[in-house]
Amino acid sequence: MGKLKGNGSYVIDALPLDCSNWLRYVNAPRNFREENAQAVPCAGLVFYMTIKEVPPGSELLVWYGDNYGLHLNVSRVHPGK
């Protein structure tokens, strides 16, 4: 069930499991080193492609954008830059 929060963000609850999909397992990385997948738009659809080896049982970690990063207080920018 979706819900608009007081700060203007929209949150979707991934429960109940019979009404959700596998994207509930895709999370945001805490830093640029953890990112292991990217969203790839193609013909009006979005595919997820790994950008490094992901061991079985590991989370897929996708950067959801700078605004979401600000919300989480994380930055995708390499510390050397």
C-alpha positions in Angstrom: 0.0 0.0 0.0 1.4 3.4 -0.9 1.5 6.4 1.4 2.5 10.0 1.0 4.8 11.1 3.8 4.9 14.6 5.4 8.2 15.4 3.7 6.7 14.9 0.2 8.2 11.4 -0.4 5.9 8.5 -1.4 6.5 5.2 0.2 5.3 1.8 -1.0 5.0 -1.0 1.4 6.1 -4.3 -0.3 3.7 -6.4 1.8 1.6 -8.4 1.4 3.9 -10.6 -0.6 1.2 -11.9 -2.9 0.6 -8.4 -4.2 4.3 -7.3 -4.7 7.2 -8.3 -6.9 10.9 -9.1 -6.8 11.9 -5.4 -6.8 11.2 -5.3 -3.1 14.6 -7.0 -2.8 16.4 -4.2 -4.7 17.8 -1.6 -2.3 19.9 1.5 -2.4 23.7 1.3 -1.7 25.2 3.1 1.2 28.1 4.3 -0.9 29.3 4.1 -4.5 31.4 1.0 -3.9 28.3 -1.1 -2.9 26.4 -0.4 -6.1 26.2 -3.6 -8.1 23.3 -3.0 -10.6 21.9 -0.3 -12.7 18.4 0.5 -14.1 18.4 0.4 -17.9 15.4 1.9 -19.7 14.6 0.2 -23.0 11.5 0.6 -25.2 9.4 2.0 -22.4 10.4 -0.7 -19.9 13.1 -0.8 -17.2 15.5 -3.6 -16.9 18.1 -4.2 -14.2 21.6 -5.1 -15.2 24.4 -6.1 -12.8 27.6 -4.1 -13.2 29.8 -6.4 -11.2 29.7 -10.0 -10.0 26.9 -10.5 -7.5 27.4 -13.7 -5.4 24.3 -15.8 -4.8 22.3 -14.6 -1.8 23.6 -11.0 -2.1 21.4 -8.0 -2.4 21.0 -6.1 -5.6 21.9 -2.4 -4.9 20.8 0.2 -7.3 21.3 4.0 -7.2 17.8 5.5 -7.3 18.9 9.0 -7.9 20.4 12.0 -6.1 17.2 13.1 -4.4 16.8 9.7 -2.8 20.4 9.7 -1.9 19.9 13.1 -0.1 17.0 11.6 1.7 19.2 8.7 2.9 22.2 11.0 3.5 24.4 9.1 1.0 26.3 10.3 -2.0 27.2 8.4 -5.2 30.1 10.8 -5.8 33.5 9.1 -5.5 35.3 10.5 -2.5 38.3 11.4 -4.6 36.2 13.9 -6.6 
